[in-house]
Amino acid sequence: MSVQEWESNEEIAIFREYLRIPTVQPDVDYTACVEFLRRQAGSLNLPVDVVYPALPSKPAVIIKWLGKQPELPSIVLNSHMDVVPVFPDEWTHDPFSAHMDTEGRIYARGSQDMKSVGTQYLGAIRALKASGYQPKRTVYLTYVPDEEVGGDLGMRELVKSDYFKKMNVGFSLDEGISSEDETYSVFYAERTLWYLRLKFSGTAGHGSLLLPNTAGERFNYVLNKIMEFRKSQVQRLADDSSLDIGDVTAVNLTQLRGGVQSNVVPPLLEAVFDIRIALSVDVVEFERQIRDWCQEAGGGIELDFEMKCPFVEPTKIDASNPFWLPFKMALKELGLKTRVKVFPAGTDSFFIREVGIPALGFSPINNTPVLLHNHDEYLRVDSYLHGIEVYKKLIPAVADV
């Protein structure tokens, strides 16, 4: 396709319009986004509801495509409306201009994460409806707020609502991550997320003394233990090329606080760790290990979990999940090479799986640098349009189970 053909393509125009809506965290105003999605639902002649599971400022837009057998459990095609902050000076083009260059790269925040998926669903359904197709199961397109800040006021509350329960969801698709090679990644689980604050108490006094049992000594002991464990996970990745980052436990020191003056030994130091626990690790045993290290350091250490997500069972990727084999077969029939992985970070699929609904993460993007949350995030026109073709195959595959 030429630049002129790209410019006049209806699906590309819709995608770029969506990208130009600056639903950027924090304090997102979703008004324009909701209006855009209402218009898209109207163009497809599909009913749309806007619900507010948490706050009036946090809407969830739900578009319904009625199935021929609506009594069957439904399919959810989920995406989030919000995007992460930008540093405009670091971008080659305005991050909310959806600039398209002569190579067909569309630069915009959200082009990969994940407004592309949200409008690819729409493009696929537009084509399927035009062909006369109607799904067996009802299909819901859900556009939720605040995923980029944890989803607490978005999907977490939506799945608890009476509205969601009436949707009778049997299976969900959500975002994945682009692949830099020819393969496509399919995510069936997420690691368990903890934000752990350790508070180290100890003897305070003058900085000229060698006081016993200081907060610094206790911090040093525990930090060394945690970093030794971290090193073991790095080594696992180095030793086994079949492992991805989602297969090991990630531990990172992210915040340090304490002290009042350079010559005063402080009575308290605090350290915050971002911990993503691998599926193979027993979370109860892992917490016990951390507590044991704190006792070995001499005690006086408080564990304060700023976030402590529970372990959530992975989605089954075998015949026991009736949606898995049709999903897998559809990708195979398209000739796509796939890799099944554990998602390294967090998505709204966590909350879907938490209430017992199988969910897969998938973004139909390959041979593309991973630029989510990065400067100059972009998606190529050919990748975007190919993604619509992929969903034209995937949606019937799971909706007709």
C-alpha positions in Angstrom: 0.0 0.0 0.0 1.1 3.6 -0.7 1.1 6.4 1.8 -2.1 7.7 0.0 -3.8 4.4 0.5 -2.8 4.2 4.1 -4.2 7.7 4.7 -7.5 6.8 3.1 -7.9 3.4 4.8 -11.0 3.5 7.0 -9.5 1.1 9.7 -6.2 3.1 9.9 -8.2 6.3 10.2 -10.2 4.9 13.1 -7.1 3.7 14.8 -5.3 7.0 14.5 -8.4 8.9 15.8 -8.4 6.7 18.9 -4.7 7.3 19.4 -5.2 11.1 19.3 -7.4 11.0 22.4 -5.0 11.7 25.3 -6.2 9.3 27.9 -2.9 9.6 29.7 -2.3 8.9 33.4 -2.7 10.3 35.9 -6.2 11.9 36.4 -7.6 10.7 33.0 -10.6 12.4 31.6 -12.3 9.6 29.7 -15.1 11.7 28.2 -13.8 11.9 24.6 -12.8 8.2 24.7 -16.3 7.1 25.8 -17.8 9.3 23.0 -15.5 7.8 20.4 -16.5 4.3 21.5 -20.2 5.1 21.5 -19.8 6.3 17.8 -17.9 3.1 16.9 -20.7 1.0 18.4 -23.3 3.0 16.5 -21.4 2.5 13.2 -21.6 -1.3 13.9 -25.2 -1.1 14.9 -24.4 -2.7 18.2 -25.8 -1.7 21.7 -23.4 0.0 24.1 -23.5 0.5 27.9 -21.3 2.8 30.0 -21.1 1.6 33.6 -19.2 2.9 36.6 -18.1 0.1 38.8 -16.0 2.2 41.1 -16.4 6.0 40.6 -18.3 8.3 38.3 -15.0 9.4 36.8 -14.0 5.8 35.9 -16.3 4.5 33.2 -16.2 1.1 31.5 -17.6 0.9 28.0 -19.3 -2.3 27.1 -20.3 -3.1 23.5 -22.5 -6.2 23.0 -22.7 -8.4 19.9 -25.6 -10.8 20.6 -25.0 -14.4 19.8 -27.3 -17.0 18.3 -27.3 -18.9 21.5 -27.1 -16.2 24.2 -27.7 -18.6 27.0 -24.2 -20.0 26.5 -21.3 -18.4 28.4 -20.1 -15.3 26.6 -16.8 -14.2 25.2 -15.1 -11.0 26.4 -12.6 -9.0 24.2 -11.0 -6.7 26.7 -8.8 -3.7 26.3 -8.0 -0.7 28.5 -8.5 2.9 27.5 -5.7 4.6 29.5 -2.0 5.0 28.6 1.1 5.8 30.6 2.7 9.3 30.8 4.9 10.6 28.1 8.1 12.8 28.0 7.3 14.8 24.8 10.9 16.1 24.5 12.1 12.5 24.1 9.7 11.8 21.2 10.5 12.3 17.5 6.8 13.2 16.9 4.0 14.5 19.1 3.0 11.4 21.1 -0.7 12.1 20.6 -0.6 13.1 16.9 -0.6 9.6 15.6 2.0 10.7 13.0 2.5 8.2 10.2 5.8 8.3 8.4 6.6 7.1 4.8 7.5 3.7 6.1 4.0 3.2 7.6 5.1 3.6 11.2 2.3 5.2 13.3 3.9 6.9 16.3 1.7 7.4 19.3 1.4 6.5 23.0 -0.9 3.5 23.1 0.0 2.3 19.6 1.2 -1.0 21.1 -0.2 -0.7 24.6 -3.0 -1.2 23.8 -5.3 0.9 21.8 -4.3 -1.0 18.7 -6.0 -4.2 20.1 -9.1 -2.2 21.1 -9.7 -1.0 17.5 -8.6 -4.2 15.9 -11.5 -5.9 17.6 -13.8 -3.3 16.0 -12.2 -3.8 12.6 -12.6 -7.6 12.7 -16.2 -7.4 13.9 -17.0 -4.8 11.1 -15.7 -7.3 8.5 -17.4 -10.3 10.1 -20.8 -8.5 10.3 -20.4 -7.4 6.7 -19.9 -11.1 5.7 -23.2 -12.0 7.4 -21.6 -13.8 10.3 -23.2 -14.0 13.7 -21.4 -15.6 16.6 -22.9 -18.6 18.5 -22.0 -17.0 21.8 -22.6 -13.4 22.7 -19.4 -11.3 22.4 -18.7 -8.4 24.6 -16.1 -5.7 23.9 -15.0 -4.2 27.2 -13.0 -1.0 27.4 -11.9 -0.4 30.9 -10.2 2.4 32.8 -7.0 2.7 34.9 -5.3 -0.6 33.9 -2.0 1.3 33.8 -2.3 2.2 37.5 -3.2 -1.3 38.7 -6.9 -1.6 37.6 -8.2 -1.1 41.2 -10.9 1.3 40.0 -11.4 -0.5 36.7 -11.5 -4.3 36.0 -11.0 -5.2 39.7 -14.4 -3.6 40.5 -16.1 -4.5 37.2 -15.7 -8.3 37.8 -17.4 -7.8 41.2 -20.4 -6.0 39.7 -23.9 -7.4 39.1 -23.5 -6.2 35.5 -20.5 -8.4 34.9 -22.1 -11.4 36.6 -25.1 -11.0 34.2 -22.7 -11.1 31.3 -22.1 -14.8 32.1 -18.5 -14.7 30.8 -16.9 -18.0 29.8 -13.6 -16.8 28.3 -11.6 -13.6 27.8 -9.0 -12.3 25.5 -6.8 -9.3 26.6 -3.5 -7.7 25.7 -0.1 -9.3 25.2 3.3 -7.9 24.2 4.8 -7.5 20.8 7.5 -9.9 19.7 10.8 -8.9 18.1 11.1 -12.0 16.0 8.7 -13.9 13.8 6.8 -15.5 16.6 3.7 -14.3 18.4 3.4 -14.5 22.2 0.4 -16.0 23.9 0.2 -15.5 27.7 -1.8 -17.9 29.9 -0.7 -16.6 33.4 0.9 -13.9 35.4 3.4 -13.9 38.2 2.2 -13.0 41.7 2.9 -9.4 42.4 4.1 -8.0 45.8 5.2 -4.5 46.8 7.0 -5.2 50.1 8.2 -2.4 52.4 10.7 -3.5 55.0 11.1 -1.3 58.1 14.4 -1.8 59.8 14.6 -0.6 63.4 17.8 -0.3 65.4 20.0 1.5 67.9 20.3 5.2 67.2 23.0 7.6 68.2 26.1 9.6 67.3 27.7 8.8 63.9 31.2 8.6 65.5 30.3 5.5 67.5 30.2 1.8 66.5 26.8 1.1 68.0 25.4 -2.4 68.2 22.3 -3.7 66.3 21.8 -0.7 64.1 19.1 -0.4 61.4 21.9 -0.2 58.8 23.4 -3.6 59.8 20.0 -5.3 59.7 19.3 -3.7 56.3 22.7 -4.8 55.0 22.1 -8.4 56.1 18.6 -8.7 54.6 19.6 -6.9 51.4 22.5 -9.2 50.8 20.2 -12.2 51.2 17.6 -10.8 48.8 20.3 -9.8 46.2 21.8 -13.3 46.4 18.4 -14.7 45.6 18.0 -12.2 42.8 21.4 -13.3 41.4 20.2 -16.9 41.4 17.3 -15.9 39.2 19.5 -14.1 36.8 21.7 -17.2 36.6 18.7 -19.4 35.9 17.9 -17.3 32.9 21.6 -17.4 31.7 21.8 -21.2 32.1 18.5 -22.1 30.4 17.7 -20.5 27.1 14.2 -22.0 27.2 13.2 -19.7 30.1 11.7 -16.3 29.8 11.6 -13.5 32.4 8.1 -14.6 33.3 9.4 -18.0 34.3 11.6 -16.7 37.2 11.1 -14.5 40.2 12.1 -10.9 39.8 13.1 -8.9 42.8 14.1 -5.2 42.6 14.9 -2.6 45.2 12.9 0.4 44.2 12.8 2.8 47.1 15.0 3.7 50.1 14.1 6.1 53.0 15.7 7.0 56.3 18.1 9.2 58.2 17.9 12.8 59.3 21.5 14.0 59.3 24.8 12.7 58.1 26.3 12.3 61.7 23.2 10.7 63.2 22.7 6.9 63.2 19.0 6.6 62.4 16.6 4.6 64.4 14.7 3.5 61.3 15.4 2.7 57.6 12.9 1.6 55.0 13.3 -0.3 51.8 10.7 -1.1 49.2 11.0 -4.1 46.9 9.0 -4.9 43.7 8.7 -8.7 43.7 7.1 -10.8 40.9 6.9 -14.4 42.0 7.2 -17.2 39.5 4.5 -19.8 39.2 6.9 -22.5 40.3 7.5 -20.8 43.7 5.4 -21.5 46.8 4.3 -18.0 47.9 3.8 -19.1 51.5 7.3 -20.6 51.7 8.8 -17.6 50.0 7.3 -15.2 52.5 8.5 -17.5 55.3 12.1 -17.3 53.9 12.0 -13.5 53.9 10.8 -13.5 57.5 13.5 -16.0 58.4 16.1 -13.6 57.0 14.7 -10.8 59.0 15.0 -12.9 62.2 18.6 -13.9 61.3 19.4 -10.2 61.0 18.5 -9.7 64.6 14.8 -9.0 64.5 13.3 -5.5 64.8 12.2 -5.6 61.1 8.6 -5.0 60.1 7.1 -6.4 56.9 4.5 -4.1 55.4 2.9 -5.3 52.1 1.8 -2.2 50.1 0.4 -4.8 47.6 0.1 -8.5 48.2 -1.7 -10.1 45.3 -2.8 -13.7 45.9 -1.6 -16.5 43.8 -4.1 -17.0 40.9 -4.3 -20.3 39.0 -3.1 -20.1 35.4 -5.5 -20.5 32.5 -5.4 -24.2 31.4 -3.7 -24.7 28.0 -4.9 -28.2 27.3 -8.1 -30.0 26.3 -9.7 -29.3 29.7 -10.1 -25.7 28.5 -12.7 -25.9 25.7 -11.5 -22.5 24.2 -7.8 -23.3 24.1 -7.7 -25.8 21.3 -9.9 -23.8 18.9 -7.8 -20.7 19.7 -4.6 -22.6 19.1 -5.9 -24.2 15.9 -7.0 -20.8 14.5 -3.5 -19.4 14.9 -2.0 -22.6 13.3 -4.4 -22.3 10.3 -3.2 -18.7 9.9 0.4 -20.0 9.7 1.4 -18.1 12.8 4.3 -19.4 15.0 3.4 -18.9 18.6 5.2 -19.2 22.0 3.2 -19.8 25.1 4.5 -17.7 28.1 3.8 -16.3 31.5 3.2 -12.6 31.3 6.1 -10.8 33.0 4.1 -7.8 34.4 0.4 -7.4 35.1 -2.8 -7.0 33.1 -6.5 -7.0 33.7 -6.5 -10.8 32.9 -5.4 -11.2 36.5 -8.8 -10.1 37.8 -10.6 -12.2 35.2 -8.7 -15.3 36.2 -9.1 -14.5 39.9 -12.9 -15.0 39.5 -12.3 -18.3 37.8 -12.7 -17.3 34.1 -10.0 -18.5 31.6 -8.2 -15.7 30.0 -5.4 -15.4 27.4 -3.2 -12.4 26.6 -2.5 -11.8 23.0 -1.4 -8.9 20.9 -1.0 -9.8 17.2 2.3 -7.9 16.8 5.6 -9.5 15.7 8.9 -8.4 14.2 8.5 -5.2 16.1 10.6 -3.7 18.9 8.9 -3.8 22.3 8.1 -0.2 22.9 5.2 -0.2 25.4 5.9 2.6 28.0 8.9 3.7 25.9 9.6 6.8 23.9 8.6 6.8 20.2 6.2 3.9 20.7 4.9 2.9 17.2 3.1 0.3 15.3 3.4 -0.4 11.5 0.4 -0.1 9.3 0.9 -3.6 7.9 1.1 -5.1 11.4 -2.1 -3.3 12.4 -4.1 -4.4 9.4 -2.7 -8.0 9.7 -4.0 -8.0 13.3 -7.5 -7.3 12.1 -7.2 -10.4 9.9 -6.0 -12.4 12.8 -9.0 -11.4 15.0 -11.3 -12.2 12.0 -10.2 -15.8 12.5 -9.8 -15.9 16.3 -13.1 -14.3 17.3 -15.3 -17.0 15.5 -12.9 -19.7 16.7 -13.7 -19.0 20.3 -17.2 -17.6 19.9 -18.5 -20.7 18.1 -17.2 -23.2 20.7 
